[in-house]
Amino acid sequence: MSVNDLGMLFQFIGGLGMFLYGMNIMADGLQKSAGGKMQKLMGFLTKNRIMAVLLGAGITAIIQSSSATTVMVVGFVNAGMMNLTQAVGVIMGANIGTTITAWLVSMSEWGEVLKPEFFAPVLVGIGAFLMLFSKSEKKNKIGEILVGFGVLFIGLSFMSGAIGPYRDAPVFAQAFAVLGRNPVLAVLAGAVVTAVIQSSSASVGILQTLAMNGIVNWQSAVFITLGQNIGTCVTAILSSAGAGKNAKRASVIHLLFNSIGAILFGCVMFILFQFNAQWAASEINSVEISVFHTIFNVLNTCILFPFAGGLVHLSEILIRDRVQEKVEEGAAAQLARRLDRRILGNPAFAIETALKEVNFMGELTQSNARLAIEAVQEDNKEKAKQVYATEKEINQIEKLLTSFLVDVDNLSLTEEQHLIIKNLFYTVSDMERIGDHSENIAELADTKRRDKIVFSQKGVRDLTAIAEAAMETLRWALDARKYHHLESMQKVESCEKKVDELESVLREKHIQRLSKGKCVPESGVIFLDIMSNLERISDHASNIAGYVGTEHE
């Protein structure tokens, strides 16, 4: 190999690197720009399969990777956020969405103005200026998208330039002739390359770059493209290792869908090529590869869409349930299963998951606080024990959520998304403190029952009043966190003031009862401690609503 040949090899490797990096930067910028909209798309997960197909296509078009979308689907299924029937639709849509990259690559053959070397440097220049000198977050995102778009095309130009001098080399003609005559070998080659670089978009882009230089024929390109669709399944299969059975089934559905499609289209195209050998041996360009890639994925979805239930059933046959004793999971164990790290592949969905699970922690904390109050009112030993057990779960949940939020905060987020994550950190901490105060109340309930302390009727009424006010504050605070309602935040503020006023008035009244001998000191200490814990619960609830308020500013 001469120095010139080595230089061309380096140029091709560098071009491939820029192509992959540009695709990643562009996808990251698009993801940030569409972050809020992508969070809203989560609602479609519970809709019908047609919505799921549209969702899969839309997400993949934004993040420029069907592999990443499918890995997220595996994570959602493993977390229990999506069932297998919904997963089928998203997987089918992902295959359609990934064709966008092929059309971007083929733009250079649409006309002289659209050639990479013509406009890519300008895009990088404009994008860099926006990123470096603009203080607007929106303009920074636009700059990021432009830089990624430009780098992608410069990398493509580098690859094409490195291959150009060898377009007449016999080795390429012989290699693609062999692949054309051996469909199985061509499919295998496409699958292996895609599996190695973990991206069907990139492998199709490489094939299109070769096609731009006139060294790929129709027959080899068709079968290599079909193999690339199979190779992209490897990422999801690897991702499902160690996950639950349904997650494994989701990855198997992806493999079945692409493999069945490749076999069907492979047989049809093989027959067509046998009848028209001249067409099979003729050169294919990058636009024609884009057309075939799109037609294959759209038709494959249309053909197999009615059989989605059958794919689910087949995956259940291949990945069978083992007969084993069912063990009841605690709240923390359920949460650990739901916080699937694969979801981190999409920041918007990761934030949506974090919000959902923080709301789950809030509901558990609220339930435990109510149970602690009932333990006091009823002198109920079993309810106090239940409060202790739930408090242990709440402590574990706090650790799990904090760890997950750290991971999310390290993703590529917008300033608005970073603020949400910061507020969720604080919210989780406040919820954990509410759990501590609930445990304190349960301990005071045990002391009251053990020492046979009885509150006066007036004391019981006072305690009920402040308990209800504190729980009302917490209820509206959790409602504000969950639904972002301004009215809920305002009600938190009024309820918290009511608790503070009650605490001050009732403390004074109780001290008066103590001084007049209407209440024994032992009961007085417990009464005041319970009231103090209730007031602190209200304070933490007010904090939670306050964090939500900062997101409205």
Phi, psi and omega in degrees: 000126181282169178298324180295318179296319179296321178297319178295323177296315178299320180296319179294316180297317178296319178297319178296319178298315179294323178299311180293318181293317178298319178298320181293315180296316181297315180297321180296316179295319177296322181295319178294318182295325184260012185310306182297320180293323180291329175297321180294332180296340178303328180297333181287345182298336182266001182272193183282177186293330178297317176299322180295321177297314179298320178298312181300318179294317181295314180297315182293324177297329181279313185269358172058035179199112177291329178298315181296320179297316182292323177298320177296321178299317177302318179295317180297318180295317180296327181276355180080012181275346184213139176269172186293326179297318177293323181299323180302314181298316180295320179297316178298317179296325180299322179295328177286317182297330183288347179289344180302318182299319180298321179291325177297316181296321184283357181302331184294344180258006179279337181169166184300321183293334184267005178293141183307316184293345181278309188247345183301315180300324179295319179299315179298317180297310180297316180298318180296318178299317179296319182290323186274325190246351180266135178268353179281127180296323180297317179291326177298319178296318179298318178299319180297318179296316181295317179298313179300316180298315181293315180297321178303314183285327176295319177299320178297318179296320177298315181297315181296320179294326180287329182275330184315310183297343184252012184299332180263004181294133182301331184300320180292315180299318180293318182297313182286335175292318178296315180295325178293324181281342182237084182305320181297318179295321179294317177298317180297318179298315178298320181292318182294313180300315180295320179296324182290314183269000173058034179199116177289327179300316181291319182291323175294322177298320177296316179298320179294324178297319176296321181294327179298333181265010173069032182242011180241134177261166185300313186297313180292320182297318181298311184287327176295319179298319177297321178294324179297325178292331176282319182298330181292345180286341184300320182301313181293322179297315177296322181295328183281350179299127180087355179270179180289172184298319180295325177295319177296321179296323179298318179291325178292321177301318178300315180294317180298315182301310182289323181291315179299317178298317181295321179294313181300308182290326178298317179295316181298312182292326178298317179296316180299319181292330178293325179280337182224078183295329181294318178296317181301322183271352182285158181289147176242141177257176186293327179295318180294326175295318178299317180297312180296315181302317181291313180300316180301310185290322180290312180294321178300319177295315181297321182289315186269348181305315179294343183256022181302318179298323178295322177296320178297314181297319180295322178294326178290330176289318181289321178248093186276153173282136174272140178284113180212158182291130181281130179249129181290126181273144174279172182300320181293321179295320177297318180295318180301324178289323182285330182280065182284127184295342179296333180296337180294350178296340177229109184305319182297317179289327178296319178294318179299320178296316179299316179300315181298317184284330174293321175297322177298316178297321180297317179296320179294319180294318179298316179299321181289324178295318178298320180295322179296320179296318179295325178298324178289313185294327185255359186051047187262112182293318183294322179292324177296319178298320180296324177297316180298316181296317180292325179297325176296319177297318181298320178297319178292320179298320178301318180294317180297314181292321179298316179297318180294319180295325176299315179297318180294320182296336180275358177282174178279100185241159173279169179299321179296318180291322176299321179297317179300315181295318177301316179295325178292324174305308181296320181297316179300319179296317179294322178295322178295322178292324175298320177299320177298316180293326176295319178295320177301317180296320178297321178295321177293326176295320177296317179296317179300316181290317182295319182271005178054045179273135181238128176277151175291161179303321178297318179296319179297316179297318180296316181295321178296319181298313182286329178295316180295322179293320179294317180293328177294320177299315180295319181299314180291327179295316179293327176294321178296318180295321185283317188248354180060035180277126177294325179298321179296320179296320179294321179291327176299315182299315181291321179294321181294322176297320179297319179296315180299317179295316179298317182299317180293313182293313183292326177297316179297315180297321181291321177297322177296319179295323178296316182293333179269001178077014180275355183213138181280149183302321182301314180291327180298317180298314181295317180302312182293323179293319178298315181297321179296319179294322178295321179294324179290324175300317179296321179298314180294325176297320178297322177300316182300315179294324180297322178297319179297323180301324180293336180281348179264350184285000000 
